[in-house]
Amino acid sequence: MKKRKTFYFFTDLYRLLTRKETYLSVAGVALTLFFAVGSWEELAESVIYTLLLATYSAGFILSFVFCALPYGSVYSEELENNYIRYAVNRGGLMKYIISKNLVIFLSSVLAMGLGCLLFAVIISFHLPWIDAQTYETFISFCGYREVLDNGNYVLWVALYGIQWGIFGGCLSLISSWLSLYISNKLFVLAMPALLYQIIVELGANTFRKNSLLDPRIIFDARNNLFSDDVKMFLWAGGAGVLTLTAVTAAVYQKMQKRM
């Protein structure tokens, strides 16, 4: 009998879109940004400037927890209920892992991107999208200048959130790999925030020597490393792809021993 093709990715994508955690993660990122700002009275001169302040605050670290919420714990969940053996037997271990990691990464990007967008749209009812000083600063130094120059403020916020979401995807992927060693959902959710803190604190002397390797600069669109929006985004995306590839290899190696 001919073996039926198994399309892991579409199955995982469907599961992602039908999980309540997917939508809670978007709301969670938006709420985190509100808490990071403090109160309505503390909103800045414009939507974009307020978003920048929120993502620069210490509370922003919690948004990476919500990035892992939709799919970051999938390995520990499927190992626990033994679904993984059934799934792998249908299509193969590597295909299974690639699909899972792609959706873990994608879900994190969507959570951060849509969460930032939701936050921005809500406060846009109270503030203008951009103020003169922020506009002048960004046009001179920061990322996605052409988008701002064309007045596409919603698109700018989406791109800004997506770029941070790529970092969230990297952290979620690493957390999902670590879940193969410590199978605990709370651990998986907390680990992205812990990893971010480790990078900020312990990476000061390592990454700060070369801004091209500093995650806080690579994934923050306030820092246009190459004075070119496309190169800036591709550099961040390339870091995401590199992490995705490395984690896929690490998960495959670990899974082979457990299967």
N, C-alpha and C positions, 0 to 999 in steps of 0.2 A: 504494500500500500504506500502511495506517495505521501511523504511527510508534509503536513500542512504548514504553510509559511506563517511565522509568528511576527507580528509587527509590534514589538515591545513599545516603541516610542509613542505610537498613536494610542495605545492602551494606557500608558502612563500619563499622556497629555489629557486624555479623557478623565482619568482619575483626579488629576490636578484640578481641572475645571469644575469638578463636581464635589470637591472637598470643601467643607465650610472653613477649614483652616486657611485656604487660599484667600478668601475674602476677609477673614479676620486679620490676616497678615497686613493687608493694605490699610485697613482701619487702624491697626496697631502702629504702623509706621507714622501715619498721620497724627495719631494721638501722642506719640512720642515727640514729634516735632512741636506740638502744642505745649506739652509739658516742658520741653526744652526752652521755649520762649518765656514761659512763666504765666502770663495773664494777658488779657486783651489790652490792658493799659500799657503793657510793655512792648506792644507791636511797634515795629520801626516805621520808617517813612514810606516804605513800599513793600509789595509782596516779595519781590526778589531779594531785597535786602534782609527782610525778616527771615526768609528761608536760609539765607547765608548764615545769619546769626544762630539759627536753630541747629544747623548742621555743624557749626563750629563749637557749640556748647558741649559740656561733659555728658549731658543726658542723651545726646545723639547715639551713644554707644548701644543703647537699648534697641534701636531700630534694627541692628544686626541680629538680635534675637528673633524678631518677627520675620526676618528674611529666611530663617531656617525653619519657621513654623510649618509652611505648607508641605514640604517633602523631605526635609533634612533628616528625619528619623526613619525613612522608609526601609533602610537595611535592617535596623534593629527590630522594626515591626514585622517584617517578612521572615526574618530568622526566627522570631519568637513563635509565629503561627505556622512555621514550616512551609509557607507558600513558596518560598524561594526555590526549593527543590523541584516542585511541580513546574514553575515558570522556566527554570533553566533547562529542564528535560525537553521542553517544547521547542526551544530555539537556540540554546547555547549560552554559556556563561559570559563571554565577552560582549555579545549583543545585549544581554540583559543589563550588564554593568554600564555600558555606554548609554543606553536609554535612560537608566535611572539617574546617572550623573548629568546628562543633558537637561533633564527635567528639574533636578535639584537646582542646577545653575539658573535655568530659565525662570523658575518660580521665584528665586531670590531677586533677580533683575526686575521682574514684574512687580513684586511686593514693594521694592524701594521706589521704582519709577512711578507707579500708580499712587503710592502713598504720598510722595512729594507733590504729585499733581493734585491729589485730593486736598491736601493741606493748603496749597496755593490757591485753588479755586475757592475754597471756603473763605479765606481771609481777603480774597479779591473783592468781596462784597463790602469790605470796610476800608480797603486801601487801594491806591493806584498800583498798577503792576510794577512800575519802576519810577524812581526819582532821578532827578537830574545828576546828582553827584555819583550815584551808583552807575548810571548810564555812562558817564564820562570815564569812570574808572575801568569799567568792563570793556568799553570800546578801545581803550588804550592798552590794556594788559591781559585781560582774562579770556576764557574760552567761549566758543560759539558766538563770536562778535558779529558775524554776518547775520545770524539769526536775530539777535537783538536789534541790529541796525535796520532790519526789515520789519521790526515791530511784532515778531512772532514770539511773544512772551510765553505763551503756553508751551510751545515747542521747546523753548529754552529750558523751562522747568523740567519738562519730560527728559530731555537729554542730560541735564544735570543729575536728575534722579537715577537715570539708567546707568550713568558712569559710576555713581556710588554703588548702584545695584550690582555691577560687575564685581566690585570688591566684596559685597555681601555674598555673591555667588561663590567666590573663592573661599571665603570663610565657612560657608555652609558645606561646601564640598569636603574641606578638611575635617570638619566636624563629623560628617557622615562616615568618613574613613575611620576616624577615631572611635565611632560607635561600634565598630567591629571588635574593638578591644574592651570597651566599657559600654555594655548594652543598656543604656538608660536614657529615656526620652528627655528628662530634665537636663541631663548632661549635654545632650546634643543641642538643646536650645540655648543653654548657657555658654557653651564653648565659643561661638562666634564672638560674643562680647569679650570673653577672656582673651581670645587670640588677638583681637583688636587692641586690647590694653597692653598685651605683651609686646606687640609691634610698636606701639606708641612709646612705651617705657624702655624696653630693652633694646629696641632698634635704633635708639637715638644716635649712638656712636657708629652704627653700621650703615644705616640707610642715609643718614643726613650728610654723609661725605659725598654722596652722588645722588642728586635729586631725581635722576632717571630711574633709580631703584627704590625710591621712597614711596611706599603705597599711599601715604597721606597726600602726596603730590600727584602721583599717577592718576588716582581715581577722583581727584577733586578738580572740577572744571574751572575753579578760580585760578588754577595754575596752568597756563598754556605753555607747556615745556618747549614746544617747537615753533611757537608763534604761528601755528597752522592747525586749524580745527580738525581736519581729517587725520593728520598725523597724531595729534593728541588722542583722538578717539581710538585709532588703530593701535596705539601703544597700550592703552588701557585694555582694549579688547584682546590684544596679543598676550598680555599678562594673564587674562582670564582663560584663554585657550591653553596656555602653558600649564596653568594650575589644573585645568580640566584633564589634560593629558596625563600629568604626573599622578593625580589622584586616581584616575582610571587604572593606570598600571599598578598602583599600590593596592587598590581594592581587589583587582584581579588576582594579584599574588596572594593576598590574604584569603580570599574566597576559595582559591584552589585547595588550600590546606584544610578548609572547613567543610568542603563538599564531600 
